[in-house]
Amino acid sequence: MEITGHAAAATDRTGRDAPNRIVHFADATTADQLGALTEALRESRREGVVAAVLTVISPDLLVRSRFAPGIIYVEERDGVWERALGVTTARPPLTLIVEPKGAVAWQHEGPPQRATLVAAFRRYLVAAGSVRLPLLRLTLRIGQPAPDFLFEAAPGRQLTLRKIQGRPVCLVFWNSTSKPSLDAVLQAQSTAQKSGVPIVLAINDGESPEVVKRTAGANGLSVTVVTDPQRRITSAYGVTVWPTVVLIDENGLVRSMQYGLQFRAEESTQS
């Protein structure tokens, strides 16, 4: 699989709008058997149940695995998900059923067996009247003015987006933990270097200036890097996916919006 972007994990600890979560911590033996989870869910035939199926998988396994429809893929990052779910003593492969309020209702160590999964789903999945699943959607509209914001164009020199009106601008929202978002910044940087347009503003989502400076230097970012530690800019634009790319025309109007990394034709022919 090719990773094209990352989305923020939304949580609802009240259980009011959250689905059941079937969480599988994969290892090399189960990374290509994830379809068993969705197959067992269908076979359980639980009425009134809404469930999301997630697999927590290391980045190296993820790129070597076959895609399984119906699975949400989560990259393992230093045990963050294990700590969040309180399963720090268990090792993958491990399967959990997490009820809407966040409690672990069932867990199984070892490769998931269909009969075992079906029985657990029938017993532990919680029926709910309705579940609200938020859409990945920006608060922007094509043809409308882009929200204005203040940024540091050079050391000690601050500008607003409106002040650079008159030239096309490309906003790339990125995060240091999302390689596709860094690749999107580099793509926009390469385009701007070759043609001189658009102006590229690489807006970091929520990280400290120190992390931003270190990451920009390590990845050779020469475009204008905008820090947004309080997420004021990203919130104004409604960004929840890295990368998100917004193109603004010379009149300050939004012309296009893109989620995820788009691969160029010349890159695909070389790979």
N, C-alpha and C positions, 0 to 999 in steps of 0.2 A: 504494500500500500504506500501511497505517497501522501504525506501530511501537507495539507494546503492552508491550514489555519487552526486557531484555537479559540474556544469560547469560554466565557466566565461561567463557573458553576453557580447556579442559583439555588438557594436553600430556603425552605419554609418549615421552621421547626414547630409550627402550630399543627401541621398535618392537614390544615384546611384545604390547601390548594396543592398539596404534594402527592405524587403517586407512590405506590410501593416501589422500592428499588431492589432489583436483583443484581447483586454486585459480585462479580467473579474476578479474583486475583489470579491472573494467568501465569503459567510458566511455559517452558518449551514443549511440554507434553500436551498442553491444552490450548495453546494459542491458535491452532487450526481446527479446534473442535467446538468453537463457540456457538455454532449453529444449534448444538444440542440444547442450549438454554432457551432459545426462542421456540424450538420444536416442542420442548417439554411444557412451555407456557401455553402453547396452543392446545396441546393434548390435555392439559388440566381442565380446560373448559369452564373456568370460573366466570360466572356472570357478574356484572357490575364491578369488575376489578380493573383498575388501571395500573399498569406496571411499566417501569422503565428498566431496561436491561443494560447494565454497564459492565465493561471489563477494564480492569486496571492492569496495564501491561507496560513493560519497560520499553523505552524508545527503540532499542536494537531489535527486540522481538516484533514490535509493531510494524516496522518497515519490511519484515520478512514474512508477515502473516497474510493469509487470504482474508479478504473482506467478507464479513458475515452480515447480511441485511438485518436491520432491526436492532443492531448493537450500537451503543454509544461507547466510543473508545476514549479512555482516559489514560494519559501518560503517567507512569509511576515517577514520583519526584520525592526522593529521600523519605519515604514512609509517611507522606502527608495524609494519604487516604486511610492507611492503617490506623494512624493516631486519631483521625477524625471519627472513625467508626469503633475505636476501642478494641482493635484486634492486633495489638502490637506483638503478642507472643506467638501468633500463628504464622505459618509459612505457606506460600502458594504451592500448589493450586488450592484455592479456598473460595467457597461460594457462600454468600450471605443473603438472607432476606431481611431487608430493612423496612420496617413499617412506616407509614406516612409521617408519624411524629418523630421518627429518627432512631427508635430503639431497634437493636438487632434481635429479630424474632427467632432466627434459625441460622445455623451455620454448619458447613460440612467441609472437612478437610479431605483433599485428594481429588482426583479427576471426577467431574460430575457424571453420575449415572442417570440415564433418563428416568427409570422407574423411581429412583430416589427423589429426583427433582419434581416429578409429577405429584408424588405424594406430599411433598413439602409445600408445593404451590397450592394444592387443594386445601391444606390445613392452615397455612399461615398467612396467605395473601389476604389483605383487608379490603372488603368491598367499600366503595365510596359513591356518593351520589354524583359528583362531578369533580373534575380536576381542571384547573386553569393552567394551560401550558403557554408560557410567554413566547411570542415570536421574536426572532432575531431581526429587529427592524430599527432603522435609524429614525431620528425625529426630524428628518429633512424631507424636502420635496423637490423634485426636479423643477428647475425654472424659478425657484424661490431664492431670496438672498441667503447666503451662508451666514451662520451666527458669527459675529465679530468676537475677537479675543486679542489679548495683549501677549506679546512674546518678545524674547530677547533676540534681536537679529544679529547682534555682535556684542562683545563684552561692553557693558555699560550703555548700550543703545537699544532702546525698546521701541517697538512698532506695534500697530494694530493690523489685523488682516485687511481692514478697510483702507489703510494707508498705502498698501501695495496694489490696490485696484488699478487696472489698466493692463495687467499681464495675467495670463492663465496661471493658476496655482493648483498644485497637487498636494493634498494632505494625506499622509500615510500614518495611521495610528498603529503603534507597535509596542511590544513588550519584550524585555530581554530574555524571557523564558520561552518565547515562541520564535523558533528559527524561521518559519515561513514569513513572519512579519518583518524580520530583519532582511530576508531575501527580497521582500517587496520594496523595502526602502532602497536596497541596492539596485533593483530594477529601475525604479523611478530616477535614482541618481544617475545611472548610465544613460537613460533617455535624455535627461536634462543636459548632461555633458555633451552629448552628440549634437543636439539641436538648439540648445540654449533656452528652450522652454519645455515645460513650465517651471515656475519657481516651485521647489519642493520643500515642504515643511514636514519633518519627521517628528510626529507628536508622540512622545512616550506616555504610556498610560499608567499613571499611579506609582511610579518608582522614584526613589530618592535621586537628587541630582548627582550624587557620587556614583551610584550604580549606572545612571544614564551616561555619564562622562566616560566611565571605564568601558562600558559596552560599545559606545560609539567609537572609541579609540581602537579597541580590539578588532572591530569589524570594518574599519576604514570608512566610516561615514563622513563624507565631506559636505553634505547638504546641511541646511539649517536644522539643528536638532532642538526641539521645543520640549522642555520639561513640564510635566503636569502632575506633580505629586499629590495634589488634592483632588484630581480628576474633574476639575471645573470645565475644561475644554471637552474632554471625552463625554462628560455628562450632558453638556449643552448639545452635543451631536448625537447622543444616544448610543455610543459605541459599546458593544459587548463582545465583539469578535476581533481577533488580531490575525492578520492585518485587515483593516478596513481602509479603503482608498476612496477619497472624495475628490473629484475634479471640479474646479471652480473656474468659470470663464472670466474674461477681462472686465466684465461688468459686475463681478462679484456674485453671480448667480450659479447655483448648483447645476452642473451639467451631467454628471454621472456618479454612481455609487457602486462600490464593489466589495463583496465579502471574500476573504481568502486570497491566496496567491494564484494568479493566472499565469500559466506557463506559456512562454512564447514558442512559436512554431520552430524557430531555429534551435531552441534548446531541446525540444522533444526529438528532433531528428538526430541530434548529437548523442543522446543518451541511449 
